[in-house]
Amino acid sequence: MRSDWRPPESEAFRLRPIGWVRSVLHDPGAAPKQNYEGAPEARVEIEPEFLPALDGLEPGQDVVVITWLHRGDRTVLGVHPRDDPANPLTGVFATRSADRPNPLGLHRTRLLRIENGGTLVVEQLEAIDGTPVVDLKPLLPTPAARPDRPTSDG
């Protein structure tokens, strides 16, 4: 069922960076497509006003870094996965392409340490230097991994 709800102009969707990626990666074309394909350690510099929001994050924790893929083409609706023309044209919602109507990037990584009170050092981040970070979220265990929840097999 389609909703006709639209936010009033006063509630327009707005994102603002909470921080910035600092990385040795500068060229999107040369960056790994996924973190496990050789992405380097990187830093996420958090803006001072958001430092209190880091309370509770711990080194060793898996986190999702949500970025705004600022170099993405927002008009693209279909891509050849992995930029390989041999792959069939596929809708961007079925891919991890940076080119999409709302270029949010999801990067699962591990927090290695917090430096100077507001710089997160993370392993294997495929985002390029200068990428805006719009949110951080801890990765929660799956229900099967949680001892307080029964699994479907008993």
C-alpha positions as CSV (number, residue, x, y, z in Angstrom):
1,M,0.0,0.0,0.0
2,R,1.4,3.4,-1.0
3,S,1.3,6.2,1.5
4,D,0.6,9.7,0.4
5,W,2.3,11.2,3.4
6,R,4.9,13.8,2.6
7,P,6.8,15.9,5.2
8,P,5.8,19.5,5.5
9,E,8.5,21.8,4.2
10,S,9.4,22.8,7.7
11,E,10.3,19.1,8.3
12,A,12.3,18.5,5.1
13,F,14.9,15.8,5.4
14,R,18.2,17.2,6.3
15,L,21.5,15.5,7.0
16,R,24.6,17.1,8.4
17,P,27.9,15.5,8.9
18,I,28.8,14.3,12.3
19,G,32.4,13.7,11.1
20,W,34.7,13.0,8.2
21,V,36.7,10.0,6.9
22,R,40.4,10.5,6.9
23,S,42.0,7.8,4.7
24,V,44.9,7.1,2.4
25,L,42.2,6.4,-0.3
26,H,41.7,9.4,-2.5
27,D,40.5,8.0,-5.9
28,P,37.1,6.3,-5.9
29,G,38.0,4.3,-8.9
30,A,41.0,2.8,-7.2
31,A,39.3,2.2,-3.8
32,P,38.2,-1.4,-2.9
33,K,34.5,-2.0,-3.6
34,Q,34.1,-3.7,-0.2
35,N,36.1,-3.4,3.0
36,Y,37.3,-7.1,2.9
37,E,39.0,-6.5,-0.5
38,G,42.0,-4.7,1.0
39,A,40.5,-1.6,2.5
40,P,43.0,0.2,4.8
41,E,42.6,1.3,8.4
42,A,41.1,4.7,8.5
43,R,40.1,7.5,10.9
44,V,36.7,9.0,11.5
45,E,37.1,12.5,12.9
46,I,34.0,13.4,14.9
47,E,32.9,17.1,15.0
48,P,33.3,18.5,18.5
49,E,29.6,19.1,19.1
50,F,28.9,15.4,18.7
51,L,31.7,14.1,21.0
52,P,29.2,13.3,23.9
53,A,27.4,10.9,21.5
54,L,30.5,8.6,21.5
55,D,29.9,7.7,25.2
56,G,29.6,3.9,25.4
57,L,31.5,3.0,22.2
58,E,34.4,0.7,23.1
59,P,37.5,-0.5,21.2
60,G,36.9,-4.0,19.7
61,Q,33.2,-3.2,19.0
62,D,31.8,-3.8,15.5
63,V,30.2,-0.6,14.2
64,V,28.4,0.5,11.0
65,V,29.7,3.8,9.7
66,I,27.0,5.5,7.6
67,T,28.4,7.9,5.1
68,W,27.2,10.3,2.5
69,L,28.8,9.2,-0.8
70,H,29.3,12.7,-1.9
71,R,30.8,11.8,-5.3
72,G,27.9,9.5,-6.2
73,D,25.7,10.3,-9.2
74,R,22.2,10.8,-7.8
75,T,20.5,10.4,-11.2
76,V,21.6,6.8,-11.7
77,L,18.9,4.1,-11.3
78,G,20.7,1.1,-12.9
79,V,24.3,-0.1,-12.9
80,H,26.5,-3.0,-14.1
81,P,27.5,-4.5,-10.7
82,R,31.1,-4.0,-9.8
83,D,31.4,-1.6,-12.8
84,D,31.8,-4.7,-15.1
85,P,29.8,-4.3,-18.4
86,A,29.7,-8.2,-18.5
87,N,27.3,-8.1,-15.6
88,P,23.7,-7.4,-16.5
89,L,22.2,-3.9,-15.9
90,T,20.8,-4.0,-12.4
91,G,18.7,-1.6,-10.4
92,V,20.8,0.3,-7.8
93,F,18.6,-0.8,-4.9
94,A,19.8,-4.4,-5.6
95,T,23.5,-3.2,-5.5
96,R,26.0,-1.5,-3.2
97,S,26.7,1.2,-5.8
98,A,27.6,4.7,-4.7
99,D,25.6,6.0,-7.6
100,R,21.9,6.1,-6.4
101,P,19.2,8.6,-5.5
102,N,20.3,9.0,-1.9
103,P,24.0,8.0,-1.8
104,L,24.2,6.6,1.7
105,G,27.1,4.2,2.3
106,L,27.0,1.5,4.9
107,H,30.4,0.3,6.1
108,R,30.7,-2.5,8.7
109,T,34.0,-2.2,10.5
110,R,35.6,-2.6,13.9
111,L,36.5,0.2,16.2
112,L,40.2,-0.2,17.0
113,R,40.7,2.8,19.3
114,I,39.6,6.3,20.1
115,E,42.3,8.9,19.9
116,N,42.3,12.4,21.3
117,G,38.8,12.0,22.6
118,G,37.1,12.2,19.2
119,T,39.0,10.4,16.4
120,L,37.8,6.8,15.8
121,V,40.4,4.5,14.3
122,V,38.7,1.7,12.4
123,E,39.9,-1.2,10.5
124,Q,39.1,-1.8,6.8
125,L,37.1,1.2,5.7
126,E,36.7,1.6,1.9
127,A,35.4,5.2,2.0
128,I,37.7,7.8,0.4
129,D,39.3,10.6,2.3
130,G,36.9,13.5,3.0
131,T,33.7,11.4,2.8
132,P,31.1,12.9,5.2
133,V,30.0,10.6,8.0
134,V,26.3,11.1,8.9
135,D,25.9,8.4,11.6
136,L,27.5,5.6,13.6
137,K,25.6,2.6,14.9
138,P,26.8,-0.4,16.9
139,L,26.4,-3.7,15.2
140,L,24.1,-5.8,17.4
141,P,24.4,-9.6,17.7
142,T,21.9,-11.6,15.7
143,P,19.1,-13.3,17.7
144,A,20.8,-16.7,17.2
145,A,24.0,-15.3,18.9
146,R,22.1,-13.9,21.9
147,P,21.9,-16.3,24.8
148,D,18.9,-14.5,26.3
149,R,16.7,-15.3,23.2
150,P,15.6,-18.8,22.1
151,T,16.5,-19.7,18.5
152,S,14.0,-21.2,16.0
153,D,15.6,-24.7,16.6
154,G,14.7,-24.8,20.2
